[in-house]
Amino acid sequence: MGSNLAVSLSDIPGSARLLDDILASKINGLGMTETPEFLEDLVKTSDDFPTVNNIKSEDLIRGLVPQLNDELVDAWSYLRSGPGSQIKRDKEILVAAARFLTDNPNMTPAYQNKIRDVIDAMSGAGAGCKTCRSSNPEPFMKPLHEIIDQLSGATFEFLGPPTLPGFYSTTSQQTFIGEMTQGLRKARGGVWVLDAIMSHRNTYFGDEVINGFEVALGNNRVDITTIRNGTTTVYYEFKNWGQNSLGSSYVDQFARTLREVDNLDEMRDLFNPNRWTPTIEQIRQVLSNNANSLTTATFNVSDLNILVNNYYTALPNPPANIPVVNNVQDFIRIFTEDEELFSTIIPVYNRTVN
């Protein structure tokens, strides 16, 4: 710390007049090491005091009092205990973390720790903030304090009582949160899903109600399930790709979802519009190259034909001649030649981050 900064509030003349007893006790209660560190960090986050040198102690507290409260102290301690503790010096991050802790008081310690690890992972994955580990923020990612607000909203909504609209299980939410700490790809993908469900829900889901997350489909999982019109399950896969990564694994996942639905309108592959979305030709090519993966011993061409027939007969104005699937290539041709059908399953959206 700078030589003019106090090591505790008791060293600061007039601090008793400026702080209420509870807040002063909380700051002093941080400990011999943490209290001076807290005061120094607040100086570094303050717009009024951009440096720590040559600051009179009483002026320090007087200038910082407007931004001090119990929640801010708790948020500082919370972030300090994590691997990316440098972000506790960022005022916007502190305020967002304080809101998160205040809005979600019933979290288990394990879940709190997971969220803190996610926040740190975001600081290295390209989210922007003054103290983030990533020096070059990714243009497709929101600032870190906004991501924390989205985490807070998702935690409040989806970890609350099961009577809340859109409730899904604590286990699935924690699976999602846990995966966001597993490397850059998972972190960035999680941010894309989080942004979709918290900031653009009407765009991507309309009136559908989110009712499942990381839902098991045999040996695989689907990212999100919703309920449409109170009865129909819709399966959503989210892709956060920066370039064409289509291959056999994509077709395998596409095929597994096909085997779950009764109508092609019940599945969605959502590509992050701020990054990359495939063309019809690219999808036609990857499906053709991996056509054998679309059927199994228990899911054959007749099943594909039923899905196509169910899709067209459910349209407000069904065509007079509904296409027939006689082989897998017929299915691929129908899917990629009908732009309305194609855009139903793989819709294209405008960018949401500028």
Sequence and secondary structure as in RCSB ss.txt:
>XXXX:A:sequence
MGSNLAVSLSDIPGSARLLDDILASKINGLGMTETPEFLEDLVKTSDDFPTVNNIKSEDLIRGLVPQLNDELVDA
WSYLRSGPGSQIKRDKEILVAAARFLTDNPNMTPAYQNKIRDVIDAMSGAGAGCKTCRSSNPEPFMKPLHEIIDQ
LSGATFEFLGPPTLPGFYSTTSQQTFIGEMTQGLRKARGGVWVLDAIMSHRNTYFGDEVINGFEVALGNNRVDIT
TIRNGTTTVYYEFKNWGQNSLGSSYVDQFARTLREVDNLDEMRDLFNPNRWTPTIEQIRQVLSNNANSLTTATFN
VSDLNILVNNYYTALPNPPANIPVVNNVQDFIRIFTEDEELFSTIIPVYNRTVN
>XXXX:A:secstr
  TTS SSGGGSTTHHHHS HHHHHHHHTT TTHHHHHHHHHHHH SS    TT  HHHHHHHHGGG  HHHHHH
HHHHHTSTTGGGGG HHHHHHHHHHHHH TT  HHHHHHHHHHHHHHHHHT B TT S SS  TTS BHHHHHHH
HHHHHHHHSS TTSTT   HHHHHHHHHHTTSHHHHHHHHHHHHHHHHHSHHHHHTT EEEEEEEEETTEEEEEE
EEETTTEEEEEEEE  SS   SHHHHHHHHHHHTT SSGGGEEEEE TTS    HHHHHHHHHHTGGGG  SSS 
HHHHHHHHHHHHHTSSS  SS    SSHHHHHHHHHH HHHHHHHS     S  
